[in-house]
Amino acid sequence: MSPIEFVEEAERLGCEGTSISFNEPTLMLEWSIDVFREARRRGLYNTFVSNGYMTLKAAELLVEAGLDAINIDVKGGREATKRYCGADVDKVWRNAEFFHRRGVHVEITVLVIPGVNDDEKQLREICQLHREKLGEDTPIHFNRYYPAYKFHAPPTPLSTLEKAKGIALEEGLRYVYLGNVMVKEYMNTYCHNCGFLVVERDVFSVVNHFLDEGNTCPKCGAKIPIVGEVKVSRRGYMWL
Ligand SMILES: [Zn+2]
C-alpha cells in the first residue's frame, strides 16, 4: 500500500491519526516519512511505536515530517540491552530525550521479563534515566511478558510489576502504568498530588475523564500535564 493509499484508507475508516507499529517502524523510515507528511497535511496526527534505535538524523526527519507522539520500548538496563539485543541503550535514551525536547509526546514502555530485566538494580537504573532524560511527568509503562517462540520463562508475576511500579514512584515518576494485566486500576490515570481518578481507561480507549478546565485535578487543582486537549473522535471515543 502506498503512503497516499494508507492515509486515504485512514480517512475513509474515520481514523483520527496514523500509527506505525508492530514491526519496528524505523525499518520503513522513508515510507513513514511520506505517510506522516501526507497525514499531517490532511489534519491527522501521527504516532510511532518503536524501539527508539535510530540515528539523530532519522529522528529529525520524523519530527520534520509530522510525528506527534512516540512510544519507545526500552528493553532493559545497559547490560541486558547489550546482551540480548546487541544494542547500546544510551542511544535509545538520547533519542527519547531528543523527541521530548522537540515537543513530541513521549511515553516509555518496558516489557518486564523474569531473569532478564526484572531485578531491582536494573529497574531502578531505567527509572533514574527516565527521570533524568524525560522528567517526572513523562508516562512509563511496565508490561507483563508472556512466553513465546524460543523464550520459555514463565509469565511475569504481577508482584514483579508492582515492584517495578513501586520503584518508579520512589524515583519520583508520577505517571506509572502496568500493561498486559487487564486490571483497570493499572491503566487509569490518578492525580499525582491527591490520588483522585482523573482519566478512566479500558484497554485502548478513554471511557471517562474528570479533568477541570486547563487539565487540572477537580479535587486539589493540581495540573495534570500528560494530556493535551480532550478530543472526542468521530466514533465517540475520547483520546487524550
Ligand atoms: Zn488532585
Residues whose N, C-alpha, C, O or C-beta is under 5 A from the ligand:
A	BS01	ZN	C191 N193 C194 G195 F196 C217 K219 C220 G221 A222
